[in-house]
Every structure is written in C-alpha cells, then in structure tokens.
Amino acid sequence: MNNDFCTALTALIAGENITRPSFNGLFVHIVNDEETQTDQDRYNANPRLEKIYPNPGIQFGNSEVGFISWQIKQEDILATDWEILEVAEAIPVATE
C-alpha cells in the first residue's frame, strides 16, 4: 500500500521501517544507542556483514551493505509511494 511521507514518517517514529520502490531494497530505520550494540551482536555470526548501525539516528541502507545517516530529498518528502515494512522483511536474521 502506498503512503504519503507524513504517514511513513509516523510509522518510522513508531519503530517501523519505511522504503520507496526507487530505493531498490534499501530502507530507512531509526536507530537508538541500545539498538546499535544489540543488532551488531546479532549479526556477528555472519562474517560477510560489516557493522550494521554505526551511529544512532535515522539510518538508510540494509543489513548487507550497512547503514549511513539518511539525508532526505525534496522528492522523497513529496512522494506518495512510501511503503511501511515489517521489521522481519527489512532486517534478515543472520544464519549460522
């Protein structure tokens, strides 16, 4: 279901992950101090993944390429094709 940015931002603040089709598998996620360490520990079992969440804040990326600080563009704010992801969809669990 497509949403405007206001709806997507509300979901992001509530802890959901958001994306747009043009992001090609990448998504936006809010990271807090505790999550930075907790999720890194979860991925340590998978050697091909680098540090997942380097800093608290709004991050953009995915678990395979890592995350960077997100700088929103005007076209993203005005877009109406935002999707709200389930956390399990966006962050794959590392397998041993």
PLY file of the C-alpha trace (Angstrom):
ply
format ascii 1.0
element vertex 96
property float x
property float y
property float z
element edge 95
property int vertex1
property int vertex2
end_header
0.00 0.00 0.00
1.37 3.40 -0.95
1.52 6.18 1.62
2.48 9.83 1.71
5.58 10.91 3.64
3.60 12.05 6.69
2.15 8.55 7.12
5.55 6.95 6.51
7.26 9.29 8.99
4.67 8.49 11.64
5.34 4.77 11.11
9.11 5.38 11.25
8.80 7.18 14.58
6.65 4.30 15.87
9.51 1.88 15.12
8.60 0.60 11.66
10.95 0.60 8.68
9.97 2.54 5.57
11.03 2.40 1.94
10.17 3.53 -1.59
10.30 1.37 -4.74
13.12 3.57 -6.08
15.30 2.61 -3.07
15.94 -0.85 -4.63
15.90 -2.94 -1.46
17.26 -0.27 0.87
15.15 1.18 3.66
15.04 3.87 6.34
15.27 2.90 10.01
15.58 4.77 13.32
18.47 3.51 15.43
18.90 4.25 19.13
22.01 3.77 21.30
20.93 0.39 22.68
19.98 -0.97 19.27
23.35 -0.01 17.81
25.09 -2.56 20.03
22.29 -5.16 20.24
21.81 -5.55 16.49
25.55 -5.61 15.88
25.85 -8.53 18.27
23.03 -10.30 16.42
24.91 -10.06 13.11
28.36 -11.03 14.41
27.60 -14.65 13.50
27.55 -13.70 9.82
31.11 -12.74 8.75
30.07 -11.10 5.46
28.18 -8.35 7.27
30.06 -5.29 8.43
29.00 -3.04 11.27
25.29 -2.64 10.76
24.30 0.50 12.64
27.34 2.73 13.13
25.53 5.62 14.83
22.21 6.38 16.46
19.74 8.39 14.40
17.82 7.92 11.15
19.77 5.47 9.00
19.44 4.41 5.35
20.66 1.14 3.87
20.23 -2.57 4.58
21.95 -5.34 6.51
24.07 -6.38 3.53
25.56 -3.01 2.62
25.38 -1.40 6.05
23.78 1.89 7.00
24.59 5.56 6.59
22.98 8.67 8.00
19.89 9.48 5.90
19.65 12.83 4.12
16.11 13.22 2.82
15.48 14.81 -0.57
12.54 17.01 -1.51
11.31 14.40 -3.98
11.09 11.88 -1.12
9.06 14.29 1.03
6.60 14.90 -1.81
6.36 11.23 -2.88
3.19 9.20 -2.36
4.71 5.76 -2.93
6.10 5.14 0.57
5.81 1.61 1.90
5.83 0.55 5.53
7.79 -2.67 6.09
7.54 -5.27 8.75
10.85 -5.40 10.65
11.32 -9.04 9.60
11.01 -8.03 5.93
13.67 -5.38 6.20
16.24 -6.97 8.51
17.07 -10.60 7.70
18.17 -12.76 10.60
21.74 -13.99 10.25
22.05 -17.74 9.80
24.83 -19.86 11.18
0 1
1 2
2 3
3 4
4 5
5 6
6 7
7 8
8 9
9 10
10 11
11 12
12 13
13 14
14 15
15 16
16 17
17 18
18 19
19 20
20 21
21 22
22 23
23 24
24 25
25 26
26 27
27 28
28 29
29 30
30 31
31 32
32 33
33 34
34 35
35 36
36 37
37 38
38 39
39 40
40 41
41 42
42 43
43 44
44 45
45 46
46 47
47 48
48 49
49 50
50 51
51 52
52 53
53 54
54 55
55 56
56 57
57 58
58 59
59 60
60 61
61 62
62 63
63 64
64 65
65 66
66 67
67 68
68 69
69 70
70 71
71 72
72 73
73 74
74 75
75 76
76 77
77 78
78 79
79 80
80 81
81 82
82 83
83 84
84 85
85 86
86 87
87 88
88 89
89 90
90 91
91 92
92 93
93 94
94 95
